[in-house]
Protein backbone atom coordinates (compact mmCIF):
# COMPACT_ATOMS: atom_id res chain seq x y z
CA UNK A 1 0.00 0.00 0.00
CA UNK A 2 1.21 3.53 -0.78
CA UNK A 3 2.48 5.80 1.96
CA UNK A 4 0.12 8.56 3.08
CA UNK A 5 1.66 11.93 2.29
CA UNK A 6 -1.11 14.05 3.82
CA UNK A 7 -4.60 13.64 5.20
CA UNK A 8 -7.79 15.62 4.64
CA UNK A 9 -11.02 15.40 6.55
CA UNK A 10 -14.66 15.46 5.45
CA UNK A 11 -17.23 16.11 8.18
CA UNK A 12 -20.95 15.32 7.95
CA UNK A 13 -23.52 16.39 10.54
CA UNK A 14 -27.06 15.05 10.43
CA UNK A 15 -29.74 16.82 12.45
CA UNK A 16 -32.55 14.52 13.56
CA UNK A 17 -36.05 15.31 14.78
CA UNK A 18 -37.60 13.72 17.88
CA UNK A 19 -38.42 10.58 15.79
CA UNK A 20 -34.81 10.23 14.57
CA UNK A 21 -35.73 11.36 11.06
CA UNK A 22 -33.15 13.52 9.26
CA UNK A 23 -34.20 17.17 9.03
CA UNK A 24 -30.79 18.69 8.24
CA UNK A 25 -27.63 17.45 6.54
CA UNK A 26 -24.55 19.67 6.65
CA UNK A 27 -21.04 18.91 5.51
CA UNK A 28 -17.71 20.60 5.27
CA UNK A 29 -14.21 19.56 4.34
CA UNK A 30 -10.65 20.75 4.71
CA UNK A 31 -10.54 21.42 0.96
CA UNK A 32 -14.16 22.51 0.41
CA UNK A 33 -14.22 23.66 -3.24
CA UNK A 34 -16.94 26.25 -2.65
CA UNK A 35 -14.87 28.08 -0.06
CA UNK A 36 -17.90 28.09 2.26
CA UNK A 37 -17.47 26.79 5.76
CA UNK A 38 -20.53 24.49 5.77
CA UNK A 39 -22.73 23.20 2.94
CA UNK A 40 -26.43 22.51 3.52
CA UNK A 41 -27.75 19.43 1.70
CA UNK A 42 -31.04 17.60 1.38
CA UNK A 43 -29.67 14.14 0.59
CA UNK A 44 -26.50 12.10 0.50
CA UNK A 45 -25.30 8.75 -0.76
CA UNK A 46 -21.97 7.44 0.40
CA UNK A 47 -20.57 4.17 -0.89
CA UNK A 48 -17.36 2.78 0.58
CA UNK A 49 -15.73 -0.34 -0.86
CA UNK A 50 -14.43 -2.55 1.93
CA UNK A 51 -10.86 -3.56 1.14
CA UNK A 52 -10.95 -6.83 3.08
CA UNK A 53 -14.44 -8.16 2.33
CA UNK A 54 -14.74 -6.69 -1.18
CA UNK A 55 -18.23 -5.43 -0.42
CA UNK A 56 -19.82 -2.01 -0.58
CA UNK A 57 -20.96 -0.29 2.58
CA UNK A 58 -23.63 2.35 1.91
CA UNK A 59 -25.05 5.28 3.80
CA UNK A 60 -28.12 6.84 2.15
CA UNK A 61 -29.94 9.66 3.93
CA UNK A 62 -32.35 12.38 2.90
CA UNK A 63 -34.24 15.01 4.85
CA UNK A 64 -37.91 14.37 5.38
CA UNK A 65 -39.02 17.48 3.46
CA UNK A 66 -37.24 16.43 0.26
CA UNK A 67 -39.75 16.38 -2.59
CA UNK A 68 -40.08 13.52 -5.10
CA UNK A 69 -38.99 15.80 -7.95
CA UNK A 70 -35.85 16.71 -5.99
CA UNK A 71 -35.13 13.02 -5.39
CA UNK A 72 -35.62 12.32 -9.11
CA UNK A 73 -33.09 15.05 -9.96
CA UNK A 74 -30.69 13.79 -7.27
CA UNK A 75 -30.80 10.27 -8.70
CA UNK A 76 -30.50 11.50 -12.30
CA UNK A 77 -27.39 13.52 -11.51
CA UNK A 78 -25.93 10.73 -9.35
CA UNK A 79 -26.48 8.08 -12.03
CA UNK A 80 -24.97 10.36 -14.69
CA UNK A 81 -21.94 10.92 -12.50
CA UNK A 82 -21.59 7.20 -11.78
CA UNK A 83 -21.57 6.40 -15.50
CA UNK A 84 -18.86 9.03 -16.08
CA UNK A 85 -16.80 7.76 -13.16
CA UNK A 86 -17.16 4.17 -14.33
CA UNK A 87 -15.78 5.11 -17.75
CA UNK A 88 -12.87 7.10 -16.29
CA UNK A 89 -12.00 4.21 -13.97
CA UNK A 90 -12.35 1.33 -16.45
CA UNK A 91 -12.25 2.82 -19.98
CA UNK A 92 -15.10 0.41 -20.79
CA UNK A 93 -16.87 2.66 -23.29
CA UNK A 94 -19.50 0.08 -24.30
CA UNK A 95 -20.81 -0.46 -20.79
CA UNK A 96 -20.48 3.25 -19.90
CA UNK A 97 -22.52 4.11 -23.01
CA UNK A 98 -25.20 1.61 -21.95
CA UNK A 99 -25.27 3.18 -18.50
CA UNK A 100 -25.69 6.64 -20.08
CA UNK A 101 -28.60 5.28 -22.15
CA UNK A 102 -30.32 4.29 -18.92
CA UNK A 103 -29.56 7.72 -17.44
CA UNK A 104 -31.20 9.29 -20.52
CA UNK A 105 -34.23 7.01 -20.10
CA UNK A 106 -34.44 7.79 -16.38
CA UNK A 107 -34.23 11.53 -17.07
CA UNK A 108 -36.98 11.34 -19.67
CA UNK A 109 -39.28 9.20 -17.50
CA UNK A 110 -38.90 11.55 -14.54
CA UNK A 111 -39.20 14.59 -16.83
CA UNK A 112 -35.81 15.93 -15.71
CA UNK A 113 -34.95 16.18 -19.40
CA UNK A 114 -37.08 16.19 -22.55
CA UNK A 115 -37.12 13.19 -24.89
CA UNK A 116 -35.30 15.11 -27.62
CA UNK A 117 -32.56 16.40 -25.32
CA UNK A 118 -29.24 14.56 -25.68
Secondary structure, 3 states (H helix, E strand, C coil): CCCCCCCCCEEEEEEECCCCCEEEEEEEECCCCCCCCCEEECEEEEEEECCCCCCEEEEEEECCCCCHHHHHHHHHHHHHHHHHHHHHHHCCHHHHHHHHHHHHHHHHHCCCCCCCCC
